[in-house]
Amino acid sequence: MQAIIDYLQGSVEELRLVRWPTQQQAIRLSVIVLVFIVANAAAFGLLDVLFNQILRLTIR
């Protein structure tokens, strides 16, 4: 039981040392991630359409 308490206390001490981002940094990084996700979704969607058309042409 003492090992669990020591672990939790150590975890709390480490969390106090973490340099948390400011609100502005968090928003900026979130926007970057969202733009990256949307760009990748669009790219994979276009590839899906392209490969689908190629497959349709080869099956006919």
C-alpha positions as CSV (number, residue, x, y, z in Angstrom):
1,M,0.0,0.0,0.0
2,Q,2.9,2.4,0.8
3,A,4.2,1.8,-2.8
4,I,1.0,3.1,-4.3
5,I,1.0,6.2,-2.0
6,D,4.7,6.9,-2.9
7,Y,3.9,6.5,-6.6
8,L,0.9,9.0,-6.3
9,Q,3.0,11.5,-4.4
10,G,5.8,11.3,-6.9
11,S,3.3,11.8,-9.7
12,V,1.9,14.9,-8.1
13,E,5.4,16.3,-7.6
14,E,6.2,15.7,-11.3
15,L,3.0,17.3,-12.4
16,R,4.0,20.5,-10.4
17,L,7.2,20.6,-12.5
18,V,5.4,20.4,-15.9
19,R,5.5,23.6,-17.9
20,W,1.9,23.9,-19.0
21,P,1.1,25.9,-22.2
22,T,-0.7,29.2,-21.9
23,Q,-4.2,29.5,-23.2
24,Q,-3.0,31.2,-26.4
25,Q,-0.4,28.5,-27.0
26,A,-3.0,25.7,-26.5
27,I,-5.5,27.4,-28.9
28,R,-2.8,27.9,-31.5
29,L,-1.6,24.3,-31.3
30,S,-5.2,23.0,-31.4
31,V,-5.9,25.0,-34.5
32,I,-2.7,23.6,-36.1
33,V,-3.8,20.0,-35.3
34,L,-7.3,20.6,-36.6
35,V,-6.0,22.1,-39.9
36,F,-3.7,19.1,-40.2
37,I,-6.6,16.7,-39.7
38,V,-8.8,18.4,-42.2
39,A,-6.0,18.5,-44.8
40,N,-5.3,14.8,-44.3
41,A,-9.0,13.9,-44.5
42,A,-9.3,15.9,-47.8
43,A,-6.2,14.3,-49.2
44,F,-7.3,10.8,-48.3
45,G,-10.8,11.5,-49.6
46,L,-9.4,12.6,-52.9
47,L,-7.2,9.5,-53.1
48,D,-10.2,7.4,-52.3
49,V,-12.2,9.0,-55.2
50,L,-9.2,8.7,-57.6
51,F,-8.6,5.0,-56.8
52,N,-12.3,4.3,-56.9
53,Q,-12.5,5.8,-60.4
54,I,-9.4,3.8,-61.5
55,L,-10.9,0.6,-60.2
56,R,-14.2,1.2,-62.0
57,L,-12.3,1.8,-65.3
58,T,-10.3,-1.4,-64.9
59,I,-13.3,-3.6,-64.0
60,R,-15.4,-2.5,-67.0
